[in-house]
Amino acid sequence: MHVRTRWPWISLLLGVIVALNPVGLDFLHSAFFAGEQLARNIAQPIVLTALAIIVLVVLLEWLVRSFLVKRRARGAS
């Protein structure tokens, strides 16, 4: 695997795709802009949990990429 950058672009792209599809946009709208309190109370924990999972995946990808870049810089193959 030839890692050229530490930027976690794969997981960020996946997160954007999940958030910007019609279902994701509907959940975001229900979580923060819905007129009913019940809809906001149901959707907010789902959206915030998904956001936390995506942040963890981004951090994990960044750590793996950092490890691979440092390993390659040392000359290990």
C-alpha positions as CSV (number, residue, x, y, z in Angstrom):
1,M,0.0,0.0,0.0
2,H,1.5,3.3,-1.1
3,V,0.2,6.0,1.2
4,R,1.2,9.5,0.0
5,T,-0.7,11.7,2.5
6,R,-2.0,11.5,6.0
7,W,-5.2,13.2,5.0
8,P,-8.1,10.7,5.8
9,W,-9.9,11.4,2.5
10,I,-11.6,8.0,2.2
11,S,-13.6,8.2,5.5
12,L,-14.3,11.9,4.9
13,L,-15.7,11.1,1.5
14,L,-17.8,8.3,2.9
15,G,-19.2,10.6,5.6
16,V,-20.1,13.3,3.1
17,I,-21.9,10.7,0.9
18,V,-23.8,9.4,3.9
19,A,-24.8,12.9,5.1
20,L,-25.7,14.3,1.7
21,N,-27.9,11.5,0.3
22,P,-31.7,12.1,0.6
23,V,-32.1,9.9,3.7
24,G,-29.2,11.7,5.4
25,L,-30.5,15.1,4.6
26,D,-33.9,14.1,5.9
27,F,-32.4,13.0,9.2
28,L,-30.4,16.2,9.5
29,H,-33.5,18.3,8.8
30,S,-35.5,16.2,11.3
31,A,-32.8,16.5,14.0
32,F,-32.4,20.3,13.9
33,F,-35.1,22.0,11.9
34,A,-38.3,19.9,12.5
35,G,-41.3,21.7,13.8
36,E,-42.2,19.0,16.2
37,Q,-40.2,18.4,19.4
38,L,-40.8,14.6,19.2
39,A,-39.1,14.4,15.7
40,R,-36.1,16.4,17.0
41,N,-35.9,14.2,20.1
42,I,-35.9,11.0,18.0
43,A,-33.5,12.2,15.3
44,Q,-30.9,14.1,17.3
45,P,-29.4,11.1,19.1
46,I,-29.2,9.2,15.8
47,V,-27.5,12.0,14.0
48,L,-25.1,12.8,16.9
49,T,-24.2,9.1,17.3
50,A,-23.5,8.8,13.5
51,L,-21.4,11.9,13.7
52,A,-19.4,10.5,16.6
53,I,-18.8,7.2,14.7
54,I,-17.7,9.1,11.6
55,V,-15.2,11.2,13.7
56,L,-13.8,8.0,15.2
57,V,-13.4,6.4,11.8
58,V,-11.6,9.5,10.5
59,L,-9.3,9.5,13.5
60,L,-8.6,5.8,13.0
61,E,-7.8,6.3,9.3
62,W,-5.5,9.3,10.1
63,L,-3.6,7.2,12.7
64,V,-3.2,4.3,10.3
65,R,-2.0,6.6,7.5
66,S,0.4,8.4,9.9
67,F,1.9,5.1,10.9
68,L,2.3,4.0,7.3
69,V,3.9,7.3,6.2
70,K,6.3,7.2,9.2
71,R,7.1,3.5,8.4
72,R,7.8,4.3,4.8
73,A,10.0,7.2,5.7
74,R,12.1,4.9,7.9
75,G,12.7,2.8,4.8
76,A,10.8,-0.3,5.9
77,S,9.0,-2.1,3.2
